[in-house]
């Protein structure tokens, strides 16, 4: 029911396949930003932590409205595995905080947006006491729209910015265009909004841009979110063993593949390869920097990075990868061919574990998707890296009046309500009888619910990461347990949890690497091409950027644990 927000990976919109809701202390240090240039006017570079961050961050007050069945461990989400009893739902918002104002929200949307004055929007606005008007934009081209809007003088009251859209000039635009929410949320002020007070501190820390608390976060688990998903039903039928090393995976892949019978082992496994070889995450800033033996290095400079690309290339060369993967980013939705058994394994965000299960439940009752534990490339324990504790943020226009800001916070206080509350059910399911029905403790969306109750209000703010699927409680349990097992192997990079704004001169330095990675994996380029690209990167600014990050580290301390 509540797949977690994806912070990286091949399907960046998958986390919202069914109205996603996704946890997060970073080691302290001396105050930073003074050495990194800029003024309060919006040109600041660097990060904010230590005493400076402490003055800005909201107080944390854990929610005790509902107790989860599975507590968070090793950076996992909390889990709920019981039936849903509507009669026992609690209320986490004691009074309507909205004052009846109008708030415009621009947000990415995947699918066909519903009509503006639909029953779900009306019910949510009545619950909150705010007239929210949505300006939904195509999530697949959102970066283009975002750049144009932020460069204009017509910025909506609220703008949602996913972490993967924070390239180029977007971070500096965030600092110059959006309001400081500190006067409303810092310290004990957040207690006026109890559900916002229950958002983990690490998620708020990621919401500090340019020395000010500007973002309303969608918290995410720090446990890894990229899962090698596989057809457990076919594995059990054919007697396939889940691999525990890269060599075992290759042998299994060759055993599975029969091109004449239109069956291949997998899709592109690059993301799993990065995990198996311990490659530092590079999906969001800071892009892959970490201290290694006392020296600051980038992921692209490591042998593990090249080894992961080479192993991924060998899978393509062996013919075990489904032909669709050769198309790269524009490959079709993997769901139908995965369901048809054309391939049995693919890496994606953990949200697809439930998403595919629900998708196939009616027409394919034998279908069973499951998640492999990530292996170390040589068969040992993996070296994994913690995901960032928040990756999607909502920002309020700097020109907004206090009444508009408070109405936005009223919206966020409802959308951040925890699972098991009336506000959560309204946000995620809509109106009972109109958007969903409940049978045997399982809420099921109606056709109207599937059209109207989609990725809208959850984008403003979300509760601490939660996994709860009343229709498939065994999946929720398995997801949380997978996160806890893999979270035990996850390390925090030196800059984990910090929201870092790089100098503008470096923002496009790494733009071409993902395409080069894909070209190498598909055999269109060679490993030597990557080595040359890394050498060029170093000479064109990579080494200077390293010095810049080293200065951050020297003055800020490391978050690594």
VEXDREN-2710 file (C-alpha; in Angstrom, 1 decimal):
% VEXDREN-2710
k/r/px/py/pz
1/UNK/0.0/0.0/0.0
2/UNK/2.8/2.4/0.7
3/UNK/5.9/1.7/-1.4
4/UNK/8.8/3.8/-0.4
5/UNK/10.3/6.7/-2.2
6/UNK/13.0/5.8/-4.5
7/UNK/16.2/7.8/-4.2
8/UNK/17.9/6.2/-7.2
9/UNK/17.5/3.6/-9.8
10/UNK/16.2/2.7/-13.2
11/UNK/12.6/3.5/-12.6
12/UNK/12.4/6.8/-10.8
13/UNK/8.7/7.1/-11.1
14/UNK/8.1/3.5/-9.8
15/UNK/7.8/4.7/-6.2
16/UNK/4.6/6.4/-7.0
17/UNK/3.0/3.5/-8.8
18/UNK/0.3/3.5/-6.3
19/UNK/0.4/6.8/-4.3
20/UNK/3.8/6.3/-2.7
21/UNK/4.5/7.3/0.8
22/UNK/7.9/6.5/2.0
23/UNK/13.5/7.5/7.8
24/UNK/15.5/8.2/8.8
25/UNK/22.0/11.7/13.6
26/UNK/24.5/12.8/11.3
27/UNK/27.8/13.2/13.2
28/UNK/28.2/16.8/14.3
29/UNK/30.9/19.2/13.4
30/UNK/31.7/22.8/13.5
31/UNK/29.4/25.2/11.7
32/UNK/30.0/25.4/7.9
33/UNK/29.1/27.7/5.0
34/UNK/31.4/30.5/6.1
35/UNK/34.2/29.0/4.1
36/UNK/32.1/28.1/1.1
37/UNK/31.2/31.6/-0.1
38/UNK/28.0/33.4/-0.6
39/UNK/25.6/35.5/1.4
40/UNK/22.0/35.1/2.6
41/UNK/20.9/36.4/-0.7
42/UNK/20.7/33.0/-2.4
43/UNK/24.2/32.2/-3.7
44/UNK/25.4/30.1/-0.8
45/UNK/27.4/27.0/-1.5
46/UNK/28.3/24.1/0.8
47/UNK/26.2/22.6/3.5
48/UNK/24.9/23.4/7.0
49/UNK/25.5/21.2/10.1
50/UNK/26.8/21.2/13.6
51/UNK/25.6/24.0/15.7
52/UNK/24.2/26.0/12.8
53/UNK/22.0/23.1/11.8
54/UNK/20.8/22.5/15.3
55/UNK/19.5/26.1/15.5
56/UNK/17.5/25.5/12.4
57/UNK/16.1/22.0/12.7
58/UNK/12.6/21.3/14.1
59/UNK/12.3/19.5/17.4
60/UNK/11.6/15.8/17.0
61/UNK/8.5/14.5/18.8
62/UNK/7.8/10.9/17.9
63/UNK/4.2/10.0/17.1
64/UNK/2.5/7.7/19.5
65/UNK/-0.8/7.6/17.7
66/UNK/-0.3/4.2/16.2
67/UNK/2.3/1.5/17.1
68/UNK/3.7/-0.5/14.1
69/UNK/3.9/-4.3/14.0
70/UNK/7.5/-4.2/13.0
71/UNK/9.8/-1.5/14.4
72/UNK/12.4/0.2/12.3
73/UNK/15.8/-1.5/12.5
74/UNK/19.1/-0.8/10.5
75/UNK/17.5/2.1/8.8
76/UNK/14.4/0.2/7.6
77/UNK/10.8/1.5/7.3
78/UNK/8.4/0.5/10.0
79/UNK/5.9/-2.2/9.0
80/UNK/2.3/-3.0/9.5
81/UNK/1.1/-6.5/8.8
82/UNK/-2.4/-6.7/10.2
83/UNK/-5.8/-6.1/8.8
84/UNK/-7.2/-2.6/8.6
85/UNK/-10.1/-1.8/10.9
86/UNK/-11.7/1.5/9.9
87/UNK/-13.6/1.7/13.2
88/UNK/-10.3/1.8/15.1
89/UNK/-8.6/4.5/13.0
90/UNK/-7.1/7.3/15.2
91/UNK/-7.1/11.0/14.4
92/UNK/-3.7/12.7/14.4
93/UNK/-5.0/16.2/13.6
94/UNK/-7.0/17.5/16.5
95/UNK/-8.3/20.6/14.7
96/UNK/-8.5/22.0/11.2
97/UNK/-5.4/24.2/10.8
98/UNK/-6.2/25.6/7.4
99/UNK/-7.8/29.1/7.2
100/UNK/-9.6/28.6/3.9
101/UNK/-7.0/30.2/1.7
102/UNK/-6.0/29.1/-1.8
103/UNK/-2.7/27.4/-2.5
104/UNK/-1.3/26.5/-5.9
105/UNK/1.0/23.4/-6.1
106/UNK/3.2/22.4/-9.0
107/UNK/4.2/18.8/-8.8
108/UNK/5.4/15.9/-11.1
109/UNK/2.7/13.5/-12.0
110/UNK/2.9/10.1/-13.7
111/UNK/-0.2/9.1/-15.6
112/UNK/-3.2/11.2/-16.6
113/UNK/-4.0/13.9/-14.0
114/UNK/-7.7/13.8/-12.8
115/UNK/-10.0/16.8/-13.2
116/UNK/-9.3/19.6/-10.8
117/UNK/-12.6/19.7/-8.9
118/UNK/-12.8/15.9/-8.3
119/UNK/-14.3/14.2/-5.2
120/UNK/-10.9/13.4/-3.8
121/UNK/-9.5/16.9/-4.1
122/UNK/-12.7/18.3/-2.6
123/UNK/-12.6/15.9/0.4
124/UNK/-8.9/16.6/1.1
125/UNK/-9.4/20.3/0.9
126/UNK/-12.4/20.1/3.3
127/UNK/-10.4/18.0/5.7
128/UNK/-7.4/20.4/5.7
129/UNK/-9.3/23.7/5.4
130/UNK/-7.3/24.9/2.4
131/UNK/-8.3/25.2/-1.3
132/UNK/-5.4/23.4/-2.9
133/UNK/-5.2/23.9/-6.7
134/UNK/-2.9/21.4/-8.5
135/UNK/-0.7/22.3/-11.4
136/UNK/0.3/18.7/-12.3
137/UNK/3.2/18.3/-14.8
138/UNK/4.4/15.2/-16.7
139/UNK/6.9/13.6/-14.4
140/UNK/8.9/12.2/-17.3
141/UNK/9.8/15.7/-18.5
142/UNK/9.5/17.5/-15.2
143/UNK/13.0/18.8/-15.2
144/UNK/12.4/20.9/-18.3
145/UNK/9.2/22.4/-16.9
146/UNK/10.8/23.0/-13.6
147/UNK/13.7/24.9/-15.1
148/UNK/11.4/27.1/-17.1
149/UNK/9.1/27.9/-14.2
150/UNK/12.0/28.7/-11.8
151/UNK/13.6/31.0/-14.4
152/UNK/10.3/32.9/-14.7
153/UNK/8.6/35.4/-12.5
154/UNK/5.5/33.2/-12.2
155/UNK/6.3/30.6/-9.5
156/UNK/3.4/28.8/-7.9
157/UNK/2.9/28.9/-4.1
158/UNK/4.4/25.5/-3.7
159/UNK/6.8/23.6/-6.0
160/UNK/7.8/20.0/-5.6
161/UNK/11.4/19.1/-6.5
162/UNK/12.6/15.5/-6.6
163/UNK/16.3/15.0/-5.8
164/UNK/17.0/13.7/-9.3
165/UNK/15.8/17.0/-10.8
166/UNK/18.3/19.0/-8.7
167/UNK/20.9/19.3/-11.4
168/UNK/22.3/22.4/-13.1
169/UNK/21.0/25.7/-11.7
170/UNK/18.1/24.2/-9.8
171/UNK/19.8/24.2/-6.3
172/UNK/20.7/27.9/-6.6
173/UNK/17.1/28.7/-7.8
174/UNK/15.8/26.8/-4.7
175/UNK/17.9/29.1/-2.5
176/UNK/16.8/32.3/-4.3
177/UNK/13.2/31.5/-5.0
178/UNK/11.8/29.8/-1.9
179/UNK/10.9/30.8/1.6
180/UNK/12.7/30.1/4.9
181/UNK/10.3/27.9/6.9
182/UNK/12.5/28.2/10.0
183/UNK/10.3/30.9/11.6
184/UNK/7.4/28.5/11.5
185/UNK/9.1/25.1/12.2
186/UNK/12.5/25.5/13.8
187/UNK/12.8/24.1/17.4
188/UNK/9.6/23.9/19.3
189/UNK/7.6/25.9/16.8
190/UNK/7.0/22.7/14.8
191/UNK/4.9/21.3/17.7
192/UNK/2.0/23.3/16.3
193/UNK/2.1/20.7/13.6
194/UNK/2.5/17.3/15.4
195/UNK/2.8/15.2/12.3
196/UNK/5.6/17.4/11.0
197/UNK/7.3/17.1/14.4
198/UNK/7.3/13.4/14.0
199/UNK/9.3/13.5/10.7
200/UNK/12.8/12.2/11.5
201/UNK/15.5/14.8/12.1
202/UNK/17.7/13.4/9.3
203/UNK/15.0/14.1/6.7
204/UNK/14.7/17.7/8.0
205/UNK/18.5/18.1/7.8
206/UNK/18.3/17.2/4.1
207/UNK/15.8/20.0/3.8
208/UNK/18.3/22.8/4.6
209/UNK/19.3/24.7/1.5
210/UNK/21.5/27.7/1.6
211/UNK/21.6/27.8/5.4
212/UNK/17.8/27.9/5.8
213/UNK/15.1/25.3/6.3
214/UNK/13.4/25.6/3.0
215/UNK/12.0/22.1/2.2
216/UNK/9.2/19.9/3.4
217/UNK/10.6/16.4/3.0
218/UNK/9.4/13.0/1.9
219/UNK/11.4/10.9/4.3
220/UNK/13.0/7.7/3.0
221/UNK/14.6/4.7/4.6
222/UNK/18.4/4.8/4.9
223/UNK/18.4/1.0/4.3
224/UNK/19.1/0.2/0.6
225/UNK/16.1/0.5/-1.7
226/UNK/17.4/-1.2/-4.9
227/UNK/16.3/-4.8/-4.9
228/UNK/17.2/-7.6/-7.3
229/UNK/13.6/-8.8/-7.9
230/UNK/12.9/-12.2/-9.3
231/UNK/10.1/-14.7/-10.2
232/UNK/10.1/-16.8/-7.1
233/UNK/7.3/-19.0/-8.5
234/UNK/9.3/-20.0/-11.6
235/UNK/12.5/-20.4/-9.5
236/UNK/10.7/-22.9/-7.3
237/UNK/9.1/-24.7/-10.2
238/UNK/12.4/-25.1/-12.1
239/UNK/14.6/-25.7/-9.0
240/UNK/16.7/-22.6/-9.5
241/UNK/18.8/-21.5/-6.6
242/UNK/19.1/-17.8/-5.6
243/UNK/22.8/-16.8/-6.4
244/UNK/25.2/-15.7/-3.8
245/UNK/28.0/-14.4/-5.9
246/UNK/28.5/-12.9/-9.4
247/UNK/29.9/-16.1/-10.7
248/UNK/26.9/-18.0/-9.5
249/UNK/24.6/-15.4/-11.1
250/UNK/26.3/-15.8/-14.4
251/UNK/26.0/-19.6/-14.3
252/UNK/22.3/-19.3/-13.4
253/UNK/21.7/-16.7/-16.1
254/UNK/23.1/-19.1/-18.7
255/UNK/21.0/-21.9/-17.4
256/UNK/17.8/-19.8/-17.5
257/UNK/18.3/-18.3/-20.9
258/UNK/16.8/-19.9/-24.0
259/UNK/16.4/-17.2/-26.7
260/UNK/14.5/-19.5/-29.0
261/UNK/11.9/-20.0/-26.3
262/UNK/11.9/-16.3/-25.7
263/UNK/13.2/-16.5/-22.2
264/UNK/16.2/-14.6/-20.9
265/UNK/17.6/-14.4/-17.4
266/UNK/17.4/-10.7/-16.6
267/UNK/17.3/-7.1/-17.6
268/UNK/20.3/-4.8/-17.3
269/UNK/21.8/-5.6/-13.9
270/UNK/24.1/-2.6/-13.5
271/UNK/22.4/-1.4/-10.4
272/UNK/22.8/-4.8/-8.7
273/UNK/26.4/-4.9/-9.9
274/UNK/27.1/-1.6/-8.2
275/UNK/25.8/-3.1/-5.0
276/UNK/27.7/-6.4/-5.4
277/UNK/31.0/-4.6/-5.9
278/UNK/30.4/-2.0/-3.2
279/UNK/30.3/1.0/-5.5
280/UNK/29.4/4.2/-3.7
281/UNK/25.9/5.5/-4.6
282/UNK/26.0/8.2/-7.3
283/UNK/22.3/9.1/-7.7
284/UNK/22.1/12.3/-5.8
285/UNK/24.5/15.0/-4.6
286/UNK/27.0/14.5/-3.2
287/UNK/27.7/12.4/-6.2
288/UNK/29.8/9.5/-5.0
289/UNK/32.4/11.1/-2.8
290/UNK/33.8/9.3/0.2
291/UNK/37.0/9.0/2.3
292/UNK/39.0/5.9/1.3
293/UNK/42.2/5.2/3.4
294/UNK/42.2/8.9/4.3
295/UNK/41.9/10.2/0.8
296/UNK/38.7/11.7/-0.7
297/UNK/37.8/9.7/-3.9
298/UNK/34.9/9.6/-6.2
299/UNK/33.1/6.4/-7.2
300/UNK/34.1/6.8/-10.8
301/UNK/37.8/6.6/-9.8
302/UNK/37.6/3.2/-8.1
303/UNK/38.4/-0.2/-9.3
304/UNK/35.0/-1.4/-8.0
305/UNK/33.2/0.9/-10.4
306/UNK/35.1/-0.5/-13.4
307/UNK/34.7/-4.1/-12.2
308/UNK/30.9/-3.6/-11.8
309/UNK/30.6/-2.2/-15.4
310/UNK/32.7/-5.0/-16.8
311/UNK/30.6/-7.7/-15.1
312/UNK/27.4/-6.1/-16.3
313/UNK/29.0/-5.9/-19.8
314/UNK/29.7/-9.7/-19.7
315/UNK/26.0/-10.4/-19.0
316/UNK/25.1/-8.6/-22.2
317/UNK/27.9/-10.3/-24.1
318/UNK/26.7/-13.7/-22.9
319/UNK/23.3/-13.1/-24.4
320/UNK/21.5/-13.6/-21.0
321/UNK/20.0/-10.0/-20.9
322/UNK/16.5/-9.5/-22.5
323/UNK/16.8/-7.6/-25.8
324/UNK/14.6/-4.7/-24.4
325/UNK/17.5/-3.7/-22.2
326/UNK/19.6/-2.8/-25.2
327/UNK/17.3/0.1/-25.7
328/UNK/18.5/1.7/-22.4
329/UNK/16.4/4.4/-20.8
330/UNK/13.6/4.2/-23.4
331/UNK/13.0/0.5/-22.8
332/UNK/9.3/-0.3/-22.3
333/UNK/7.6/-1.0/-19.0
334/UNK/9.1/-4.3/-17.8
335/UNK/5.9/-5.4/-16.1
336/UNK/4.1/-7.3/-18.9
337/UNK/7.2/-9.3/-20.1
338/UNK/8.2/-10.0/-16.5
339/UNK/4.7/-11.3/-15.8
340/UNK/4.9/-13.4/-19.1
341/UNK/8.2/-15.0/-17.9
342/UNK/10.3/-13.5/-20.7
343/UNK/12.9/-12.7/-18.1
344/UNK/13.1/-13.7/-14.5
345/UNK/15.2/-11.1/-12.7
346/UNK/15.5/-7.3/-12.7
347/UNK/16.7/-4.7/-10.3
348/UNK/14.4/-1.9/-9.2
349/UNK/13.0/0.1/-6.3
350/UNK/11.5/-2.0/-3.5
351/UNK/8.1/-0.5/-4.2
352/UNK/7.8/-2.8/-7.3
353/UNK/7.7/-5.8/-5.0
354/UNK/4.2/-4.9/-3.9
355/UNK/3.3/-3.1/-7.1
356/UNK/3.9/-6.1/-9.3
357/UNK/2.2/-8.4/-6.8
358/UNK/-1.0/-6.4/-6.8
359/UNK/-0.9/-5.9/-10.5
360/UNK/-0.9/-9.7/-11.2
361/UNK/-3.0/-11.0/-8.3
362/UNK/-6.3/-11.3/-10.3
363/UNK/-5.1/-12.6/-13.7
364/UNK/-2.1/-14.6/-12.6
365/UNK/-2.6/-16.2/-9.2
366/UNK/0.6/-18.3/-9.4
367/UNK/2.7/-15.2/-10.0
368/UNK/5.1/-14.5/-7.1
369/UNK/7.7/-11.8/-7.2
370/UNK/10.3/-11.7/-4.4
371/UNK/13.6/-10.0/-3.5
372/UNK/17.0/-11.5/-3.6
373/UNK/19.4/-10.6/-0.8
374/UNK/22.3/-8.7/-2.4
375/UNK/25.5/-10.7/-2.5
376/UNK/29.2/-9.6/-2.4
377/UNK/30.7/-10.1/-5.8
378/UNK/33.0/-12.9/-4.5
379/UNK/30.4/-14.6/-2.4
380/UNK/31.1/-12.7/0.8
381/UNK/29.0/-10.1/2.6
382/UNK/28.2/-7.1/0.5
383/UNK/29.4/-3.6/1.1
384/UNK/26.3/-1.4/0.7
385/UNK/25.7/2.3/1.1
386/UNK/22.9/4.0/3.0
387/UNK/20.3/5.8/1.0
388/UNK/19.8/9.5/1.7
389/UNK/17.1/10.1/4.4
390/UNK/15.0/12.3/2.1
391/UNK/14.9/12.7/-1.7
392/UNK/11.8/14.7/-2.6
393/UNK/10.9/18.1/-1.2
394/UNK/8.1/20.7/-1.4
395/UNK/9.1/24.4/-1.3
396/UNK/7.1/27.5/-0.6
397/UNK/7.4/30.6/-2.8
398/UNK/9.5/33.3/-1.2
399/UNK/6.9/35.8/-2.0
400/UNK/4.1/33.9/-0.2
401/UNK/2.3/35.7/2.6
402/UNK/2.3/34.3/6.2
403/UNK/-1.2/33.1/5.7
404/UNK/-0.3/31.1/2.6
405/UNK/2.7/29.6/4.3
406/UNK/0.6/28.5/7.3
407/UNK/-2.0/27.0/4.9
408/UNK/0.7/25.1/3.2
409/UNK/1.9/23.8/6.6
410/UNK/-1.7/22.8/7.4
411/UNK/-1.7/20.7/4.2
412/UNK/1.6/19.1/5.1
413/UNK/0.5/18.3/8.7
414/UNK/-2.4/16.2/7.2
415/UNK/-0.4/14.5/4.4
416/UNK/2.4/13.6/7.0
417/UNK/-0.2/11.7/9.2
418/UNK/1.0/8.2/10.1
419/UNK/-0.5/5.0/8.9
420/UNK/-3.4/3.9/10.9
421/UNK/-5.0/7.3/11.1
422/UNK/-8.1/8.9/9.5
423/UNK/-5.9/11.5/7.8
424/UNK/-3.6/8.9/6.3
425/UNK/-6.6/6.9/4.9
426/UNK/-8.0/10.1/3.3
427/UNK/-4.7/11.1/1.9
428/UNK/-3.8/7.7/0.4
429/UNK/-7.3/6.2/-0.3
430/UNK/-9.8/9.0/-0.5
431/UNK/-13.4/8.7/0.6
432/UNK/-14.7/5.3/1.7
433/UNK/-17.5/4.2/-0.6
434/UNK/-16.4/6.6/-3.3
435/UNK/-12.7/5.9/-3.8
436/UNK/-12.4/2.6/-2.0
437/UNK/-14.2/-0.2/-0.2
438/UNK/-13.1/-2.4/2.6
439/UNK/-13.6/-6.2/2.6
440/UNK/-12.1/-8.5/5.2
441/UNK/-9.9/-5.7/6.4
442/UNK/-8.5/-4.9/3.0
443/UNK/-9.1/-1.5/1.3
444/UNK/-9.6/-1.8/-2.4
445/UNK/-9.7/1.2/-4.6
446/UNK/-12.7/1.6/-6.9
447/UNK/-12.3/2.7/-10.5
448/UNK/-12.9/6.2/-9.4
449/UNK/-10.2/5.9/-6.7
450/UNK/-7.7/4.6/-9.2
451/UNK/-8.2/7.7/-11.4
452/UNK/-8.5/10.4/-8.7
453/UNK/-6.4/9.2/-5.7
454/UNK/-3.0/9.3/-7.3
455/UNK/0.4/11.0/-6.6
456/UNK/-0.8/14.4/-5.5
457/UNK/-1.1/15.3/-1.8
458/UNK/1.6/12.8/-0.7
459/UNK/4.1/15.0/-2.6
460/UNK/3.7/17.9/-0.1
461/UNK/5.1/16.0/2.9
462/UNK/5.0/12.4/4.2
463/UNK/5.3/10.5/7.5
464/UNK/8.3/8.5/8.6
465/UNK/8.9/5.6/6.1
466/UNK/6.2/3.0/6.4
467/UNK/5.4/-0.3/4.6
468/UNK/1.8/-1.5/5.0
469/UNK/-0.1/-3.6/2.5
470/UNK/-3.3/-5.0/4.0
471/UNK/-4.0/-6.8/0.7
472/UNK/-0.6/-8.5/0.9
473/UNK/0.8/-8.4/4.4
474/UNK/3.4/-11.0/3.7
475/UNK/4.9/-8.6/1.1
476/UNK/5.1/-5.8/3.6
477/UNK/6.7/-8.1/6.2
478/UNK/9.2/-9.4/3.6
479/UNK/10.1/-5.9/2.4
480/UNK/10.8/-4.6/5.9
481/UNK/12.8/-7.7/6.7
482/UNK/14.8/-7.4/3.5
483/UNK/15.6/-3.7/4.4
484/UNK/16.7/-4.8/7.9
485/UNK/19.0/-7.6/6.5
486/UNK/20.5/-5.3/3.9
487/UNK/20.6/-2.3/6.2
488/UNK/23.0/-4.3/8.5
489/UNK/25.6/-4.1/5.6
490/UNK/24.9/-0.5/4.8
491/UNK/27.5/2.2/5.6
492/UNK/27.1/5.9/5.6
493/UNK/29.3/7.8/3.3
494/UNK/31.3/10.8/4.5
495/UNK/28.6/13.2/3.4
496/UNK/25.5/11.2/4.2
497/UNK/22.5/13.2/5.1
498/UNK/24.0/16.5/4.1
499/UNK/22.2/18.8/1.6
500/UNK/25.1/20.1/-0.4
501/UNK/25.0/22.9/-3.0
502/UNK/28.0/22.6/-5.3
503/UNK/29.5/25.7/-7.0
504/UNK/27.7/26.4/-10.2
505/UNK/30.9/25.9/-12.3
506/UNK/30.9/22.1/-11.4
507/UNK/27.2/21.4/-11.8
508/UNK/27.4/19.8/-15.2
509/UNK/30.8/18.1/-14.7
510/UNK/29.4/14.6/-14.4
511/UNK/26.5/14.8/-16.8
512/UNK/27.7/12.3/-19.4
513/UNK/28.8/9.5/-17.1
514/UNK/25.5/7.7/-16.9
515/UNK/25.2/7.5/-20.7
516/UNK/28.8/6.3/-20.9
517/UNK/28.1/3.6/-18.3
518/UNK/25.2/2.3/-20.3
519/UNK/27.2/2.4/-23.5
520/UNK/29.9/0.3/-21.9
521/UNK/27.5/-2.2/-20.4
522/UNK/25.9/-2.7/-23.8
523/UNK/29.2/-3.1/-25.6
524/UNK/29.1/0.2/-27.5
525/UNK/32.1/1.6/-25.6
526/UNK/35.0/0.1/-23.8
527/UNK/36.3/0.3/-20.2
528/UNK/39.2/2.3/-21.6
529/UNK/36.7/4.9/-22.7
530/UNK/35.6/5.3/-19.1
531/UNK/39.2/5.6/-17.9
532/UNK/39.8/8.3/-20.4
533/UNK/36.5/10.1/-19.4
534/UNK/37.6/10.0/-15.7
535/UNK/41.0/11.5/-16.7
536/UNK/39.2/14.3/-18.6
537/UNK/36.8/14.8/-15.7
538/UNK/39.7/15.2/-13.3
539/UNK/41.5/17.7/-15.5
540/UNK/38.3/19.7/-16.3
541/UNK/37.4/20.2/-12.7
542/UNK/37.1/16.9/-10.9
543/UNK/40.3/17.5/-8.9
544/UNK/39.3/21.0/-8.0
545/UNK/35.9/19.7/-6.9
546/UNK/37.7/17.2/-4.8
547/UNK/39.5/20.0/-3.0
548/UNK/36.2/21.8/-2.5
549/UNK/34.6/18.7/-0.9
550/UNK/37.8/18.2/1.2
551/UNK/37.3/21.7/2.6
552/UNK/33.7/20.8/3.5
553/UNK/35.0/17.7/5.2
554/UNK/37.8/19.5/7.1
555/UNK/35.4/22.1/8.5
556/UNK/32.3/20.0/8.8
557/UNK/33.4/16.6/9.9
558/UNK/32.3/13.2/8.4
559/UNK/28.9/11.6/8.7
560/UNK/30.4/8.2/8.1
561/UNK/29.9/5.6/10.8
END
